[in-house]
Amino acid sequence: IDAALSYIPIFWDDENLHWLNGTDLLNIHVLDMHAAIETEYHKLTYLVPAIQDSIPVIEFKKWAMVVMSRGETVDLPDRENKTRNIPQLAIMPLIDLVDHHLPMPVKPLFTDDDLLKYQETGSRTNISYNADSAAVILKATVKLDPNSAVTVGYGVRSNADYLLYHGFTMPHEWSDLTICTQYGMIELPLPESMPTWKSQFLAHPYRFAVPACPNHKSTPHVIIGAARFLVATDQDVIGFEEKLIKDPSLLEATPAFRGDKFLHHS
């Protein structure tokens, strides 16, 4: 691994970042990544001030990106309840050195189920936790030719995600066949007559992501919810709070599958 992690966009110099000018990857995701890692760093230095004397923020960013780039999400025993496994991001010796490989799809992948199924069937290996040996095991799911590389699938993701987290991209054809992994950013400007009670919830333009491929799991309620907040009245909010007292499950949501790491897990 390049010690300077120069293949990761958040460590690119201005000359290389110029190639990303005008893209959401630079204007939103790279900046959000910087902000997220710096926030974690400031939390740690607040709790343990001595950390900033030995670990500057740039070094913390490098180690954070090592975790995000080389870590894998695996079902591991829950620390609070050992009888169950939950998805956790972890770096595993040897497995963290395995590179990515997924074959080019033969047809476009349109739904979340398509993406998940292709990840499961396209990868030549499988990573899972074995309770009997208390270890994470990497198994080949197909016969590998002699001297061939052992690889894993990092997930069916957009080229923007591959570049942001791992520092590589797939061929352009990959983007055409997996366009449903991409998200468009929509920003709704705040009304000039924003009520005081509402501005405390939303101090900046309302920015949210919408999948490139509309689907019933996310698109309608994301867009409608964003627009509704801007036209909601204080009575709407009070009414919802009263409903919430009676039914706390209103805040619960079924998480959609995403193969992304760190930011999406946090």
Backbone torsions as a table, in degrees:
resi	resn	phi	psi	omega
1	ILE	NA	133.4	176.7
2	ASP	-58.9	120.5	-175.6
3	ALA	-60.0	-29.9	-179.8
4	ALA	-87.7	-5.5	-177.5
5	LEU	50.3	41.1	-175.3
6	SER	-69.7	-10.7	178.4
7	TYR	-84.8	-8.1	178.9
8	ILE	-92.7	127.7	-173.8
9	PRO	-54.7	-32.1	-177.5
10	ILE	-70.2	-9.2	176.9
11	PHE	-109.9	7.1	178.1
12	TRP	-69.9	151.5	174.5
13	ASP	-83.8	173.6	-175.6
14	ASP	-60.0	-34.7	-178.5
15	GLU	-63.5	-42.3	179.6
16	ASN	-76.3	-35.9	178.6
17	LEU	-63.3	-23.1	178.9
18	HIS	-57.5	-30.0	-179.9
19	TRP	-67.8	-17.9	-178.6
20	LEU	-100.8	3.4	-178.4
21	ASN	-53.1	133.7	176.9
22	GLY	85.4	0.3	-178.6
23	THR	-100.6	153.6	174.1
24	ASP	-63.2	-30.6	-179.7
25	LEU	-56.7	-43.9	-179.8
26	LEU	-82.4	-49.1	-172.4
27	ASN	-69.6	-23.6	-176.4
28	ILE	-123.1	-61.2	-168.2
29	HIS	-69.9	-42.7	178.8
30	VAL	-63.9	-43.1	179.1
31	LEU	-66.2	-40.2	177.5
32	ASP	-63.4	-37.1	179.1
33	MET	-63.9	-46.3	175.9
34	HIS	-56.3	-47.5	-176.6
35	ALA	-64.0	-41.4	-178.2
36	ALA	-64.8	-44.7	-179.0
37	ILE	-68.8	-41.4	179.1
38	GLU	-63.7	-35.5	177.2
39	THR	-62.8	-43.9	178.1
40	GLU	-64.0	-38.6	179.6
41	TYR	-63.0	-43.9	-179.2
42	HIS	-68.2	-32.6	175.1
43	LYS	-61.9	-45.3	-178.8
44	LEU	-66.2	-43.9	-178.2
45	THR	-69.3	-24.8	175.1
46	TYR	-68.9	-40.8	179.4
47	LEU	-76.4	-37.9	-178.7
48	VAL	-132.2	85.2	-176.0
49	PRO	-55.6	-28.1	-176.5
50	ALA	-65.2	-18.6	-178.0
51	ILE	-60.3	-41.2	-176.0
52	GLN	-68.6	-15.4	177.0
53	ASP	-78.0	-26.3	-176.9
54	SER	-111.4	-23.1	-178.2
55	ILE	-128.0	99.0	176.7
56	PRO	-67.1	161.0	-174.4
57	VAL	-61.3	-32.7	-179.5
58	ILE	-66.3	-37.2	177.2
59	GLU	-69.4	-37.3	177.7
60	PHE	-62.3	-39.4	178.4
61	LYS	-63.5	-39.6	-179.4
62	LYS	-64.0	-45.6	-179.6
63	TRP	-68.1	-35.0	177.0
64	ALA	-62.5	-40.8	179.9
65	MET	-72.0	-29.4	173.8
66	VAL	-61.4	-44.1	179.2
67	VAL	-63.6	-45.4	-177.1
68	MET	-71.0	-33.1	-177.6
69	SER	-80.0	-39.6	-173.6
70	ARG	-103.8	-9.7	-179.4
71	GLY	-77.3	159.9	177.0
72	GLU	-131.0	146.5	176.1
73	THR	-89.4	118.7	-176.4
74	VAL	-133.5	147.1	174.8
75	ASP	-73.6	109.6	-179.2
76	LEU	-120.2	160.1	-179.4
77	PRO	-57.1	134.9	176.9
78	ASP	-68.5	130.0	-178.2
79	ARG	-63.9	-30.6	-178.5
80	GLU	-89.8	-22.0	179.8
81	ASN	-141.5	94.0	-174.3
82	LYS	-65.7	-11.3	-177.9
83	THR	-81.0	-6.7	-178.9
84	ARG	-132.7	156.9	176.0
85	ASN	-108.6	144.6	177.2
86	ILE	-134.4	152.2	179.4
87	PRO	-62.7	128.4	179.2
88	GLN	-139.3	142.2	176.7
89	LEU	-83.9	126.7	-176.1
90	ALA	-147.7	150.4	171.3
91	ILE	-100.0	125.3	-176.0
92	MET	-117.0	127.8	-179.4
93	PRO	-51.2	139.2	-179.1
94	LEU	73.3	-49.5	-179.8
95	ILE	-63.1	-30.8	-179.4
96	ASP	-68.7	-11.0	179.4
97	LEU	-94.7	-5.1	-175.8
98	VAL	-80.7	131.5	-178.0
99	ASP	-83.7	169.1	-177.3
100	HIS	-83.8	143.7	169.0
101	HIS	-156.7	127.1	167.0
102	LEU	-141.1	134.2	179.6
103	PRO	-67.9	159.3	178.0
104	MET	-69.4	127.6	178.3
105	PRO	-59.4	148.9	179.6
106	VAL	-86.3	-15.8	177.1
107	LYS	-147.6	160.0	-178.2
108	PRO	-60.5	146.9	177.5
109	LEU	-104.8	116.0	-169.2
110	PHE	-103.7	-25.6	-174.2
111	THR	-121.3	165.9	176.0
112	ASP	-58.8	-38.1	179.4
113	ASP	-64.7	-38.5	177.1
114	ASP	-61.2	-44.5	-177.8
115	LEU	-64.5	-44.5	-178.8
116	LEU	-65.7	-43.6	-179.3
117	LYS	-64.4	-39.2	-178.6
118	TYR	-69.0	-35.7	176.0
119	GLN	-61.3	-41.9	-177.4
120	GLU	-71.3	-37.5	-175.8
121	THR	-92.4	-23.7	-176.7
122	GLY	-81.2	-29.9	-179.2
123	SER	-74.8	142.5	-179.5
124	ARG	-89.0	-1.2	179.8
125	THR	-137.7	166.5	178.8
126	ASN	-138.2	135.7	178.9
127	ILE	-110.5	127.0	-180.0
128	SER	-150.5	159.1	178.0
129	TYR	-91.3	131.8	178.4
130	ASN	-107.5	113.5	-175.5
131	ALA	-66.7	-34.5	-177.2
132	ASP	-64.5	-40.1	-179.6
133	SER	-98.0	-3.8	-178.8
134	ALA	52.9	45.0	-177.9
135	ALA	-144.0	157.6	173.8
136	VAL	-90.3	130.3	-174.0
137	ILE	-119.1	134.3	174.7
138	LEU	-103.0	118.6	-178.6
139	LYS	-119.7	141.7	173.8
140	ALA	-79.2	135.0	179.6
141	THR	-97.4	-9.6	176.6
142	VAL	-136.8	165.0	177.6
143	LYS	-72.5	126.5	-179.3
144	LEU	-97.8	137.5	178.3
145	ASP	-68.2	151.8	177.2
146	PRO	-55.7	139.7	177.8
147	ASN	65.3	11.2	176.5
148	SER	-83.0	153.1	-177.6
149	ALA	-73.4	142.4	172.6
150	VAL	-87.8	123.9	-176.9
151	THR	-129.5	168.3	173.3
152	VAL	-133.4	162.0	174.5
153	GLY	-93.2	121.8	179.6
154	TYR	-76.3	0.1	-176.9
155	GLY	111.0	150.3	176.5
156	VAL	-80.7	104.0	-172.2
157	ARG	-135.3	169.2	179.4
158	SER	-76.3	159.5	176.6
159	ASN	-62.0	-31.1	177.5
160	ALA	-61.5	-42.6	178.7
161	ASP	-68.2	-43.3	178.5
162	TYR	-58.3	-43.5	-178.3
163	LEU	-69.8	-43.8	-176.4
164	LEU	-63.4	-44.2	-173.7
165	TYR	-94.9	-28.6	-172.2
166	HIS	-122.7	-14.4	175.7
167	GLY	81.7	21.4	175.8
168	PHE	-140.4	166.3	174.5
169	THR	-133.2	157.0	174.5
170	MET	-90.2	166.6	177.4
171	PRO	-57.1	157.5	-177.4
172	HIS	-56.4	-33.3	179.7
173	GLU	-59.0	-31.4	178.4
174	TRP	-59.5	-43.2	-179.9
175	SER	-62.5	-38.3	179.7
176	ASP	-65.9	-37.5	-176.0
177	LEU	-85.3	-17.9	-178.6
178	THR	-122.6	35.4	-176.9
179	ILE	-59.8	-23.7	-179.2
180	CYS	-73.5	-5.5	174.2
181	THR	-84.2	-8.5	-175.2
182	GLN	-92.7	153.2	-179.3
183	TYR	-126.4	141.9	173.8
184	GLY	-102.2	138.6	179.4
185	MET	-92.8	128.5	178.1
186	ILE	-115.8	134.2	179.8
187	GLU	-123.5	120.9	178.3
188	LEU	-101.9	117.1	179.3
189	PRO	-65.1	149.1	180.0
190	LEU	-76.4	138.5	176.7
191	PRO	-61.4	146.7	179.8
192	GLU	-64.7	-28.6	-178.3
193	SER	-99.2	37.8	-179.3
194	MET	-61.5	122.4	178.6
195	PRO	-60.0	149.7	-178.1
196	THR	-59.4	-42.7	-176.9
197	TRP	-63.5	-30.1	-178.2
198	LYS	-82.5	-34.5	-177.1
199	SER	-64.4	-23.3	178.4
200	GLN	-70.0	-22.0	176.6
201	PHE	-89.0	-24.0	-173.6
202	LEU	-143.7	94.2	-176.5
203	ALA	-89.2	-16.1	-176.6
204	HIS	-128.0	166.6	177.7
205	PRO	-50.6	140.9	-176.2
206	TYR	-78.2	110.3	-178.3
207	ARG	-115.3	130.8	-179.4
208	PHE	-149.7	159.9	-176.7
209	ALA	-100.9	139.6	177.2
210	VAL	-125.8	130.6	-179.6
211	PRO	-57.8	145.6	177.6
212	ALA	-63.1	-32.5	177.8
213	CYS	-107.0	113.6	179.6
214	PRO	-58.4	139.3	175.0
215	ASN	-148.8	157.3	-173.1
216	HIS	-69.0	-16.2	-177.0
217	LYS	-76.8	-28.0	-172.6
218	SER	-137.5	-44.8	-167.5
219	THR	-56.8	-53.8	-174.7
220	PRO	-59.6	-50.2	-174.1
221	HIS	-73.3	-24.7	176.7
222	VAL	-67.8	-49.6	-177.8
223	ILE	-68.7	-47.3	-178.2
224	ILE	-65.6	-40.0	179.4
225	GLY	-63.2	-39.5	179.6
226	ALA	-65.0	-46.3	-179.2
227	ALA	-68.4	-37.2	-177.0
228	ARG	-64.4	-36.2	-178.5
229	PHE	-61.9	-36.1	-177.1
230	LEU	-70.0	-23.6	-179.7
231	VAL	-107.8	0.3	-178.2
232	ALA	-67.0	148.8	176.4
233	THR	-101.3	167.5	178.3
234	ASP	-63.6	-29.0	178.2
235	GLN	-68.6	-33.3	176.0
236	ASP	-61.5	-43.7	-178.3
237	VAL	-67.2	-45.1	179.4
238	ILE	-62.0	-40.9	179.2
239	GLY	-63.7	-38.2	178.9
240	PHE	-68.3	-39.4	179.2
241	GLU	-61.6	-37.6	178.1
242	GLU	-66.7	-39.5	177.0
243	LYS	-66.0	-36.3	-177.9
244	LEU	-66.8	-35.6	177.5
245	ILE	-61.3	-38.6	-178.8
246	LYS	-79.2	-30.5	-176.8
247	ASP	-140.5	84.9	-179.1
248	PRO	-60.5	-18.7	-177.8
249	SER	-67.8	-8.7	178.8
250	LEU	-63.1	-24.0	179.7
251	LEU	-85.4	-10.8	-178.5
252	GLU	-80.2	145.5	178.8
253	ALA	-140.3	147.8	176.1
254	THR	-81.4	114.4	-176.6
255	PRO	-67.7	134.1	175.8
256	ALA	-79.3	150.3	-179.0
257	PHE	-68.3	132.7	170.7
258	ARG	-144.3	138.8	179.6
259	GLY	-88.4	5.3	-175.2
260	ASP	-74.4	165.8	-175.1
261	LYS	-122.4	165.0	170.4
262	PHE	58.8	-83.3	-176.1
263	LEU	-58.9	-42.2	-177.8
264	HIS	-76.4	-30.1	176.0
265	HIS	-73.5	-34.6	-176.6
266	SER	-79.5	NA	NA
